[in-house]
Amino acid sequence: MLETLPFLWLLAIVFGLALLALGLALAGLKRIWDTGERGASAAVWGLIIAACVLAPFAISAVRIVLYPNINDISTDLADPPELTVASSRAGPGINPVEPISEEAARLQSESYPDVAGRRYEYTRDRIIEVVDNLVAARGWRVLRRSGGITPDTPVTIEVEAKSFLLGFPADVAIRISEDENAAHVDMRSASRYGTHDFGDNAKRIRRFLADLDAQVAALVSR
């Protein structure tokens, strides 16, 4: 598997070559238009291929504008689930795990007001079973499981997830606690690389919790 930083360099090279190809194709079409030379078909195909290669970069540019410049999202901004494994990870370009700043919390609240924790009237252990099944179904790699020594102790499951399009890694923590016969679920997702997540972390949390809602609702009918 290609490591993330070399892959980013490869993407930069691909972007540069595609941009060059686009420019050459446009220049070729202009020359053909001006001189009447043959080769329009090849130039058009070159233009189409270059445009297809550049499309994901264009989509990313749009997402940079549409989504806030943050890379660490949590359903609990006051007490985010801990990313213990990610905190101990170091390497070139890897984002350090830091407390979520007031500015980042403000941007998240304004942009993703629906990203919130869940409360289910089931035991902590029952909800953990459902969470484990959803994690396995997504193919997320479990990195650490902590807590749960006593019924009052939250359980935190740390996993590695991948972005859908290019497979960039993200560190995710899911915390399940129990209080007065109800289980509480909070979730945190942080990009391992880059200052902008293109909305990926919020989307990951939304989709996971939506699936969790559906699975817990299905428990009633069993």
Secondary structure, 3 states (H helix, E strand, C coil): CCCHHHHHHHHHHHHHHHHHHHHHHHHHHHHHHHHCCCCHHHHHHHHHHHHHHHHHHHHHHHHHHHCCCCCEEECCCCCCCCCHHHHCCCCCCECCCCCCCHHHHHHHHHHCCCCCCEEECCCHHHHHHHHHHHHHHHCCEEEEEEECCCCCCCEEEEEEEECCCCCCEEEEEEEEEEECCEEEEEEEEEECECCCCCCHHHHHHHHHHHHHHHHHHHHHCC
